Amino acid sequence: MKGEPRGVRAVIADDEPLARRQLRDLLADVPWIAIAGEAGDGASTVRTVNAVRPTLLFLDIQMPEGDGLEVLQKLDHHPHVIFTTAFDRYAVAAFEVQALDYLLKPFGAKRLSQALDRVRQQIGSRNSDTLPERFAAATGRREALRRLYVRVGGRIIPVPVEKILHCEARGDYVALHTADGCYVVNTSVEYLAERLSPESFVRIHRSSIVNLEAVEAFERHDEKRVRARLTNGTTVVASRAWSSALRDEAT
């Protein structure tokens, strides 16, 4: 195929032998990928990747002796990464560390092909950032989030943070309310409060974060509290403490 990468060397890291074999069988039909090594735990993954220096790493997140995210912190060589896991709750963290894709087990040839399309695009791009630079920035966990990744059916899609009107805690999940709809992610309000830009996002209640760019006005809710009226007509009630602080700032 025109424009197809040549000789992309890949490592498969998964603690389940059956999962490694199934992925190896799927990749056997991809002529431009060669399996350069396999590993079954975090420590051996670090050794293998640093030794064979692959272009691509298929990385399970949950492994003994260092999970996938810990593995990335320890690598001297930084390949492109596609995460493979049975759990969708790691999607936000996976994409923070510049993973090209996030394959939820069980996946088949069609879903793998979609992920490999991303590999083609990335290898063929002229992105000025090197992989080590991008990993350093991502794993430093200091820059504000620019997007969140959410699962919609069998897909994981990006939601730019500027589209988020407000965030609402729902047990172990957070609902991201946007003008396009509501998406649920497996993360916490505490995490988002730390990682969203404080210039735009404010936690006005223990269970709520609002995007100030989407606030039309703060208005009285009751004797002790105010509420944020958003551009879509939604109102979000602030805590008493935050309401008091806003009144003090406004006087």
C-alpha positions in Angstrom: 0.0 0.0 0.0 1.3 3.5 -0.9 2.6 5.4 2.0 2.6 2.4 4.3 5.4 2.2 6.9 8.2 -0.2 6.4 9.6 -2.6 8.9 7.9 -1.4 12.0 9.2 -3.4 14.9 6.8 -4.1 17.7 6.9 -5.5 21.3 3.9 -7.1 22.9 3.6 -6.8 26.7 0.8 -8.6 28.4 0.8 -10.9 31.5 -1.7 -13.3 29.8 0.0 -15.8 27.3 -3.3 -16.3 25.5 -3.7 -12.5 25.0 -0.1 -12.3 23.6 -0.8 -15.2 21.2 -4.1 -13.7 20.0 -2.5 -10.4 19.3 0.5 -12.0 17.6 -1.9 -14.0 15.4 -3.7 -10.8 14.4 -0.5 -9.0 13.6 0.7 -11.9 11.4 -1.6 -10.5 8.7 0.0 -7.0 8.9 3.0 -7.2 6.5 4.7 -4.0 7.7 4.9 -5.0 11.4 7.5 -7.4 12.8 7.3 -8.8 16.3 10.6 -7.9 17.9 9.9 -9.3 21.4 7.3 -10.2 24.1 7.1 -9.6 27.8 4.8 -10.8 30.6 5.4 -8.4 33.4 6.4 -4.8 34.0 10.1 -5.4 34.7 10.7 -7.6 31.7 8.8 -5.1 29.5 11.3 -2.3 30.5 14.3 -4.6 29.8 12.9 -5.8 26.5 11.9 -2.4 25.2 15.2 -0.8 26.2 17.1 -3.7 24.6 15.3 -4.1 21.2 14.2 -0.5 20.8 10.9 -1.1 19.0 8.9 1.5 17.1 5.7 0.3 18.6 4.7 -1.1 22.0 1.4 -3.0 22.6 1.2 -2.5 26.4 -1.2 -4.1 28.9 -2.0 -1.7 31.7 -2.4 -4.2 34.5 0.7 -6.4 34.9 2.7 -7.7 37.8 6.1 -6.1 38.7 5.0 -2.6 37.4 1.8 -1.7 35.6 1.8 -0.1 32.2 2.0 3.5 33.4 4.9 2.7 35.7 6.6 0.9 32.8 6.5 4.1 30.7 8.1 6.1 33.5 11.1 3.7 33.5 11.8 3.4 29.8 15.0 4.8 28.3 13.6 4.2 24.8 10.2 5.6 24.0 8.2 3.8 21.3 4.7 4.7 20.1 2.2 3.0 22.5 -1.1 1.3 22.0 -2.6 0.2 25.3 -4.5 -3.1 25.6 -6.7 -3.8 28.6 -10.0 -5.2 29.8 -10.7 -2.0 31.8 -11.9 1.3 30.5 -11.2 3.3 33.7 -7.6 3.9 32.6 -8.5 5.8 29.4 -7.7 9.2 30.8 -4.3 8.3 32.1 -3.5 6.3 29.0 -4.0 9.2 26.7 -2.2 11.6 29.0 1.0 9.7 28.3 0.5 10.1 24.6 -0.8 6.6 23.8 -1.9 6.3 20.1 -4.9 4.2 21.0 -6.6 2.2 23.8 -7.8 -1.2 22.8 -10.4 -2.7 25.1 -10.3 -6.5 25.3 -11.6 -8.5 23.6 -10.9 -6.8 20.3 -10.7 -8.1 16.8 -9.0 -7.4 13.5 -11.2 -4.5 12.6 -10.6 -2.6 15.8 -6.9 -3.4 15.6 -6.8 -2.0 12.1 -8.2 1.3 13.3 -5.4 1.5 15.9 -2.8 0.7 13.2 -4.2 3.5 11.1 -3.2 5.8 13.9 0.3 4.3 13.8 0.6 5.0 10.1 -0.5 8.6 10.6 1.9 9.2 13.5 4.9 7.7 11.8 4.2 9.6 8.7 3.6 12.9 10.4 6.1 15.7 10.8 5.5 16.5 14.4 8.4 18.5 15.7 8.1 17.0 19.2 10.2 13.9 19.7 8.8 11.0 21.6 11.0 11.5 24.6 9.9 15.2 24.8 6.3 14.2 24.6 6.6 11.5 27.2 8.5 13.9 29.5 5.8 16.5 29.2 3.0 14.0 29.7 4.4 12.1 32.6 5.3 15.3 34.3 1.6 15.7 34.9 1.9 19.5 35.3 0.2 20.8 32.2 -3.5 21.3 32.2 -5.6 18.7 30.4 -6.5 19.7 26.8 -8.9 16.8 26.2 -10.6 13.9 27.9 -11.2 10.5 26.3 -14.6 8.9 26.8 -16.0 5.6 25.8 -19.0 5.7 23.5 -20.2 2.2 22.5 -17.2 0.4 21.2 -15.2 3.6 20.6 -13.1 5.9 22.6 -13.5 9.5 21.5 -11.7 12.8 22.5 -13.7 15.6 24.2 -11.8 18.9 24.1 -12.0 20.5 27.5 -13.3 23.8 26.1 -16.5 22.0 25.1 -17.2 21.0 28.7 -19.8 23.2 30.4 -19.6 21.5 33.8 -18.6 18.3 35.5 -20.7 16.4 37.9 -19.7 13.6 40.3 -21.7 10.4 40.0 -20.3 7.9 42.4 -17.0 6.6 41.1 -17.6 8.4 37.8 -17.8 11.9 36.5 -20.4 13.2 34.0 -19.0 15.7 31.5 -21.8 17.9 30.3 -21.2 19.5 26.9 -23.4 21.2 24.4 -23.2 18.0 22.3 -24.3 15.7 25.1 -23.3 14.1 28.4 -20.3 11.7 28.6 -19.4 9.6 31.6 -15.7 8.9 32.5 -14.2 6.7 35.2 -12.3 9.4 37.1 -12.9 11.7 40.1 -13.9 15.3 40.5 -10.7 15.7 42.7 -8.5 14.6 39.8 -10.2 16.9 37.3 -10.0 19.8 39.7 -6.3 19.3 39.8 -5.8 18.8 36.1 -8.2 21.3 34.4 -7.0 24.8 33.9 -7.8 26.9 37.0 -8.2 30.0 34.7 -11.3 28.4 33.1 -12.6 25.7 35.5 -13.6 26.3 39.1 -14.8 23.7 41.6 -17.8 25.4 43.2 -19.0 22.3 45.1 -17.4 19.0 46.2 -19.3 17.3 43.4 -19.3 20.1 40.7 -16.9 21.9 38.5 -18.0 24.7 36.1 -16.3 26.1 33.1 -16.3 29.9 33.7 -16.4 30.5 30.0 -19.9 28.9 30.0 -21.3 30.8 33.0 -23.7 33.6 32.1 -24.2 34.7 35.7 -24.0 33.7 39.3 -27.4 34.3 40.9 -29.1 33.7 44.3 -30.3 30.2 45.0 -31.3 30.5 48.6 -30.2 32.4 51.8 -26.8 30.8 51.9 -26.0 29.7 48.3 -25.6 31.0 44.8 -25.9 29.0 41.6 -24.2 29.3 38.2 -26.4 29.8 35.2 -24.8 28.3 32.2 -25.1 29.2 28.5 -27.3 26.1 27.9 -29.8 27.1 30.6 -28.5 24.6 33.2 -28.0 25.8 36.7 -25.3 24.4 39.1 -25.7 25.1 42.8 -22.5 26.2 44.6 -21.5 25.2 48.2 -22.2 27.6 51.0 -18.5 28.1 51.5 -17.8 28.9 47.8 -20.9 31.1 47.7 -19.7 33.1 50.7 -16.3 33.5 49.1 -17.8 34.7 45.9 -19.9 37.3 47.7 -16.8 38.5 49.6 -14.9 38.9 46.4 -17.8 40.8 44.7 -18.1 43.3 47.5 
